[in-house]
Amino acid sequence: MKLEPIVTSLLDTDLYKFNMDQVIFHKHTDLCGEYYFKCRNAGVTFSQEIVDEINAQIDHLCTLRFTKQELDYLRSIRFIKNDYVEFLRLWRPIREYVTVTRSDNGEMDIVVKGPLFSAMQFEIFLLEIVNEVYFRMTFDYDTLMQSAKERLDQKINDFRTGKYTFKFAEFGCRRRLSREWEDEVVRRLATETNNCVGTSNVYLAMKYDLTPIGTYAHEFVQMYQGIDYIPLAYTNQYAMNDWYDEYQGDNGTALTDTVTTDLFLLDFNRSMVNNYTGVRHDSGDPYEWGEKLIAHYKKYGVDPKTKLLLFSDSLDFDGAQKLYDYFCDKTKVSFGIGTFCSNDTCEKALNIVIKLQYVNGRPVAKLSDTPGKAMCRDSEYLEYLKSSVAFRIKRESLK
């Protein structure tokens, strides 16, 4: 079964890939990274036919280049700088950086290795490819689409009738049913409701004149673990300082949980509280997290109603509405909702990730506020990172 090309534009990715890459381009071009794929669903296997199609789709991806229209659009985003856009004019995905293989038991391995400024760009493209190939070649696609359309109709009706009142951004690139379906979801949510404020998908933002939304991901903080001179328990501090130096507060929603929110708050000092417009939640109990951040703002004399809490951890609309009702009188609230928008069908969505695991040959890890979400190929390093974080938190709590 041969499929049509899945990725047809290098803008068909999340905005934060460009945001992070610009910082790397300006400050850390010496870093090399290794990314590894993981499917968290139990019992999912990939046939050789699926793996062959994924490889063929990657071959096509690596023929793409940015068009003039796409580069001009990136240049129009106020915090994307011209020298970085000129670099992208020359950049291309390099096929040799990616290997995809299948084991005898049906598990699939994907590894990306290369200069970090280039290797990091593959993540979203690869996840888009894996998802669409898997669902088109495993199930009856027309049946999936019918169920997806029925569920989208209901979602839109629930906004129109006032069941849902919150604002959100569509964050569905990485686990979408297909390119055509994410396109329809974004178009309809943006035109048939007043609640969708934008999308993380840069191509669809350009196509439908929407706001592209995103700041940075866990990998941005993780990469500092691979820099020799930075103590592990201070990587978040270095990451936030570099981010502010690059964007001067113009692109400022901080992700809190890469090495736990408790450690993040030690670095989220008065200066950073003022420099960042808000914070993003991606693991742990969202209510506890929100109250903790509100208390932190108050500690520095900042009105929480002037700051944004952005929730983005595996949300559906019912969960988002409950969070909105709880926090809307306390602070600004918004949501990034992905799989529930872009792959809500009669079949269970894949929970797949491609995570940064090594930088310059050194292991790196995400701890998060949910222990089960930690991913690290070096268990000894993971324990060392945890102990470093715990030691700093304990030491500074005694001050």
C-alpha distance (Angstrom), angle and dihedral (degrees) to the residues before:
residue distance angle dihedral
M1 . . .
K2 3.79 . .
L3 3.81 116.3 .
E4 3.76 130.7 -155.5
P5 3.84 115.4 -104.7
I6 3.79 109.6 -71.1
V7 3.81 101.3 -163.5
T8 3.80 109.8 45.2
S9 3.82 100.4 160.4
L10 3.80 131.9 42.6
L11 3.81 86.8 -138.9
D12 3.82 88.5 66.1
T13 3.80 91.2 100.3
D14 3.80 141.1 81.9
L15 3.81 118.7 -68.8
Y16 3.78 92.6 -128.3
K17 3.81 89.7 67.5
F18 3.81 89.0 66.9
N19 3.81 92.4 41.2
M20 3.81 93.2 53.8
D21 3.78 93.8 39.4
Q22 3.80 91.8 54.9
V23 3.81 90.7 57.2
I24 3.81 90.7 47.8
F25 3.81 90.4 47.9
H26 3.79 91.4 53.3
K27 3.81 100.0 38.1
H28 3.81 116.2 13.3
T29 3.81 112.7 33.2
D30 3.83 88.8 138.5
L31 3.81 92.9 70.1
C32 3.81 121.5 102.9
G33 3.80 121.3 -164.7
E34 3.78 141.3 -160.8
Y35 3.81 121.1 -154.6
Y36 3.81 126.4 -168.0
F37 3.80 131.8 -162.1
K38 3.80 124.7 -129.4
C39 3.80 131.9 -179.5
R40 3.80 109.5 -154.9
N41 3.81 95.5 -168.8
A42 3.78 113.4 104.5
G43 3.79 116.3 -122.7
V44 3.81 98.2 11.3
T45 3.80 114.6 140.2
F46 3.79 132.9 -179.5
S47 3.79 121.3 -137.9
Q48 3.78 121.6 -136.8
E49 3.80 87.9 -111.5
I50 3.81 90.1 57.5
V51 3.80 92.3 47.8
D52 3.80 91.2 48.8
E53 3.81 90.6 51.5
I54 3.81 91.3 48.1
N55 3.81 89.2 53.3
A56 3.80 90.7 48.9
Q57 3.81 90.5 50.7
I58 3.81 90.6 51.1
D59 3.81 88.8 51.1
H60 3.81 87.8 56.8
L61 3.81 93.1 44.7
C62 3.79 89.4 57.6
T63 3.82 91.7 57.6
L64 3.82 92.1 62.1
R65 3.80 126.2 102.9
F66 3.80 131.7 -177.7
T67 3.79 112.8 -93.2
K68 3.78 123.6 -137.3
Q69 3.81 90.0 -107.8
E70 3.80 90.9 52.9
L71 3.81 93.4 48.1
D72 3.80 91.0 47.9
Y73 3.79 89.4 51.8
L74 3.81 92.2 51.7
R75 3.79 89.1 48.4
S76 3.82 89.0 54.4
I77 3.83 91.3 61.7
R78 3.79 101.2 96.7
F79 3.81 98.1 -133.9
I80 3.82 97.5 43.0
K81 3.79 106.7 96.7
N82 3.77 127.0 -136.6
D83 3.81 96.8 -123.9
Y84 3.80 90.2 55.7
V85 3.81 91.2 49.3
E86 3.80 88.9 51.5
F87 3.80 88.6 52.4
L88 3.82 89.1 53.1
R89 3.81 88.6 52.8
L90 3.83 85.8 66.2
W91 3.82 98.4 34.5
R92 3.79 124.8 99.6
P93 3.82 134.7 170.0
I94 3.81 108.1 -97.9
R95 3.80 114.0 -141.3
E96 3.79 94.8 -151.6
Y97 3.80 90.4 66.5
V98 3.84 92.4 67.4
T99 3.81 130.7 65.0
V100 3.80 125.1 -179.9
T101 3.81 120.5 -172.4
R102 3.80 138.2 164.3
S103 3.78 127.7 -138.2
D104 3.80 123.7 -141.5
N105 3.81 91.2 -102.3
G106 3.81 92.4 57.5
E107 3.79 98.8 -102.2
M108 3.80 115.5 138.7
D109 3.78 125.9 -140.3
I110 3.79 121.8 -158.9
V111 3.80 119.4 -178.4
V112 3.80 127.1 -179.7
K113 3.80 117.8 -167.1
G114 3.78 127.4 173.8
P115 3.80 146.2 85.6
L116 3.79 105.2 -25.3
F117 3.80 94.5 -124.2
S118 3.81 88.2 60.3
A119 3.81 104.3 29.3
M120 3.81 93.1 54.0
Q121 3.80 92.2 61.2
F122 3.81 92.5 66.0
E123 3.82 97.5 66.4
I124 3.80 101.2 82.7
F125 3.80 94.7 36.8
L126 3.80 91.0 52.4
L127 3.79 94.1 47.4
E128 3.81 90.4 49.4
I129 3.80 89.7 51.4
V130 3.82 95.6 46.0
N131 3.80 92.9 48.7
E132 3.76 97.1 48.1
V133 3.80 95.4 42.8
Y134 3.81 91.3 48.1
F135 3.81 96.2 49.6
R136 3.80 96.2 41.2
M137 3.80 93.2 48.3
T138 3.82 99.4 38.0
F139 3.81 103.7 43.3
D140 3.79 139.5 28.7
Y141 3.79 99.6 -84.7
D142 3.81 95.4 -157.1
T143 3.83 89.9 56.4
L144 3.81 90.6 49.8
M145 3.81 91.2 49.8
Q146 3.78 93.1 49.5
S147 3.79 92.4 52.5
A148 3.81 91.1 45.1
K149 3.83 91.6 52.0
E150 3.79 92.5 49.3
R151 3.80 91.0 51.3
L152 3.80 93.0 46.3
D153 3.81 90.0 50.9
Q154 3.80 89.0 54.5
K155 3.81 93.0 47.7
I156 3.79 92.1 52.0
N157 3.79 91.4 47.0
D158 3.80 90.0 51.6
F159 3.81 90.2 55.8
R160 3.79 91.8 47.3
T161 3.80 93.6 50.3
G162 3.81 92.9 48.2
K163 3.79 98.8 -110.3
Y164 3.81 87.5 124.5
T165 3.81 121.0 38.7
F166 3.81 104.7 165.0
K167 3.82 128.3 107.0
F168 3.79 120.4 -124.1
A169 3.79 145.8 166.9
E170 3.79 123.8 -127.3
F171 3.83 108.5 -115.4
G172 3.81 98.7 173.2
C173 3.82 107.4 121.8
R174 3.76 99.9 104.8
R175 3.81 99.9 50.8
R176 3.78 102.9 26.4
L177 3.78 123.2 142.9
S178 3.80 90.1 -127.4
R179 3.79 142.8 -30.5
E180 3.81 91.9 -102.1
W181 3.80 92.1 50.3
E182 3.81 95.9 50.0
D183 3.80 87.7 49.8
E184 3.82 91.0 54.7
V185 3.82 92.8 44.4
V186 3.80 93.3 52.3
R187 3.80 93.5 43.9
R188 3.79 94.2 50.2
L189 3.81 97.2 41.6
A190 3.80 90.3 49.3
T191 3.81 96.4 46.0
E192 3.80 103.3 32.1
T193 3.82 99.5 43.6
N194 3.79 135.2 39.8
N195 3.79 92.2 -140.7
C196 3.81 105.9 76.4
V197 3.81 105.8 88.1
G198 3.81 97.4 -179.6
T199 3.79 147.1 -49.3
S200 3.78 137.4 -101.9
N201 3.83 88.8 -136.0
V202 3.80 105.4 97.9
Y203 3.80 94.8 -161.9
L204 3.80 93.1 52.5
A205 3.81 90.8 44.6
M206 3.80 88.2 55.8
K207 3.82 93.6 43.5
Y208 3.80 95.6 50.2
D209 3.82 99.4 30.5
L210 3.81 92.8 -115.3
T211 3.77 131.0 146.5
P212 3.83 112.1 -91.1
I213 3.80 106.6 -134.8
G214 3.80 132.0 -160.3
T215 3.78 142.9 91.6
Y216 3.82 117.7 -169.7
A217 3.80 141.1 -34.7
H218 3.80 135.4 -136.6
E219 3.79 91.7 -90.3
F220 3.81 90.2 67.3
V221 3.81 92.0 62.3
Q222 3.80 92.1 36.9
M223 3.79 92.9 58.1
Y224 3.81 91.2 65.4
Q225 3.81 88.1 63.7
G226 3.80 86.5 69.9
I227 3.82 94.4 56.4
D228 3.82 108.4 96.9
Y229 3.79 100.4 -143.2
I230 3.82 97.1 50.2
P231 3.85 116.5 90.6
L232 3.80 109.2 -127.6
A233 3.80 94.9 -122.6
Y234 3.83 90.8 54.9
T235 3.80 100.3 50.0
N236 3.79 92.7 104.7
Q237 3.79 90.3 54.6
Y238 3.80 92.1 53.1
A239 3.80 91.5 45.7
M240 3.80 93.7 52.0
N241 3.81 92.0 45.5
D242 3.81 91.7 52.6
W243 3.79 90.7 45.9
Y244 3.77 93.0 52.3
D245 3.79 91.6 45.0
E246 3.81 89.3 54.1
Y247 3.80 99.4 43.2
Q248 3.81 105.1 22.1
G249 3.80 91.6 -141.1
D250 3.81 94.2 -51.7
N251 3.82 94.3 112.1
G252 3.74 101.9 31.8
T253 3.80 123.1 150.4
A254 3.81 107.6 123.8
L255 3.81 122.6 -147.5
T256 3.79 107.3 -136.5
D257 3.80 110.1 -168.7
T258 3.82 109.4 59.6
V259 3.80 91.7 105.2
T260 3.84 94.2 11.4
T261 3.79 128.3 -70.6
D262 3.81 91.8 -106.9
L263 3.80 89.8 62.8
F264 3.81 91.8 41.7
L265 3.80 90.5 57.6
L266 3.82 91.0 57.7
D267 3.81 87.6 62.1
F268 3.79 96.1 36.7
N269 3.80 91.5 87.9
R270 3.79 129.6 163.6
S271 3.78 92.4 -78.7
M272 3.80 93.8 49.9
V273 3.80 92.8 43.4
N274 3.79 88.0 57.0
N275 3.82 95.0 41.2
Y276 3.81 97.5 51.9
T277 3.81 121.6 67.0
G278 3.80 92.8 -148.4
V279 3.78 148.9 -39.7
R280 3.82 136.7 -98.2
H281 3.80 127.4 -132.9
D282 3.81 119.1 -147.3
S283 3.81 107.4 154.2
G284 3.78 143.2 18.9
D285 3.80 128.2 37.3
P286 3.83 105.5 -28.7
Y287 3.80 94.8 -152.1
E288 3.80 93.9 51.8
W289 3.79 89.5 45.0
G290 3.79 93.2 50.4
E291 3.80 93.7 49.3
K292 3.80 90.0 47.4
L293 3.81 91.5 53.6
I294 3.80 93.4 45.3
A295 3.81 89.8 52.3
H296 3.81 89.7 48.4
Y297 3.81 91.9 53.8
K298 3.79 91.1 48.5
K299 3.80 90.5 50.7
Y300 3.80 88.3 63.9
G301 3.80 93.7 43.3
V302 3.80 93.8 -106.8
D303 3.79 119.3 142.7
P304 3.85 105.2 -122.3
K305 3.81 88.6 -146.8
T306 3.82 87.8 70.9
K307 3.81 92.3 57.3
L308 3.81 132.9 69.7
L309 3.79 127.3 -124.0
L310 3.82 107.3 -161.4
F311 3.81 115.1 -167.2
S312 3.81 118.1 -160.0
D313 3.81 109.5 153.4
S314 3.83 111.9 125.2
L315 3.79 92.8 -53.9
D316 3.77 131.1 178.8
F317 3.81 122.9 -168.7
D318 3.81 95.7 -99.4
G319 3.80 91.1 53.8
A320 3.79 91.7 46.2
Q321 3.80 92.2 51.1
K322 3.82 91.6 52.0
L323 3.80 90.9 50.8
Y324 3.79 90.9 46.9
D325 3.80 92.8 50.8
Y326 3.80 90.4 49.6
F327 3.83 98.6 46.8
C328 3.81 106.4 25.7
D329 3.82 94.4 93.9
K330 3.80 92.1 45.7
T331 3.80 104.2 47.8
K332 3.80 144.9 -17.1
V333 3.81 109.2 -68.1
S334 3.78 133.0 -164.5
F335 3.78 138.0 154.8
G336 3.77 141.0 -138.8
I337 3.81 107.4 -150.9
G338 3.78 119.6 -175.5
T339 3.79 127.2 157.6
F340 3.82 93.9 27.1
C341 3.81 87.5 60.8
S342 3.80 102.4 36.8
N343 3.82 104.7 32.5
D344 3.81 110.6 24.7
T345 3.81 103.5 136.6
C346 3.79 141.3 132.6
E347 3.82 88.3 -81.7
K348 3.79 126.0 67.6
A349 3.80 114.0 -98.9
L350 3.78 120.2 -119.2
N351 3.79 116.5 -105.9
I352 3.79 97.8 -148.1
V353 3.79 130.4 156.9
I354 3.79 139.4 178.6
K355 3.80 108.8 -152.6
L356 3.79 134.8 -171.4
Q357 3.82 106.6 -112.4
Y358 3.82 106.5 165.1
V359 3.79 134.6 30.1
N360 3.81 118.0 -170.7
G361 3.79 87.5 -14.4
R362 3.81 94.1 -54.9
P363 3.82 120.9 116.5
V364 3.80 117.7 -112.8
A365 3.79 130.5 -173.2
K366 3.77 146.4 -171.0
L367 3.81 113.5 -132.5
S368 3.83 100.0 -177.8
D369 3.81 124.9 178.7
T370 3.82 90.4 -85.5
P371 3.83 108.8 66.6
G372 3.80 93.0 -153.3
K373 3.82 90.7 62.6
A374 3.81 93.0 61.6
M375 3.80 112.8 113.9
C376 3.80 122.8 -171.4
R377 3.80 132.4 144.2
D378 3.82 92.6 -152.4
S379 3.82 111.5 63.7
E380 3.82 93.1 -173.8
Y381 3.80 91.0 55.0
L382 3.81 91.3 46.3
E383 3.80 90.9 56.1
Y384 3.80 90.6 46.6
L385 3.80 91.2 52.0
K386 3.80 91.4 48.5
S387 3.81 91.5 50.3
S388 3.82 91.9 47.8
V389 3.78 91.0 51.9
A390 3.81 93.1 45.4
F391 3.81 91.7 48.3
R392 3.80 94.0 53.4
I393 3.81 92.9 45.6
K394 3.81 90.9 50.1
R395 3.80 94.2 45.2
E396 3.79 95.4 48.8
S397 3.79 93.5 43.7
L398 3.80 87.6 63.7
K399 3.81 93.3 59.1
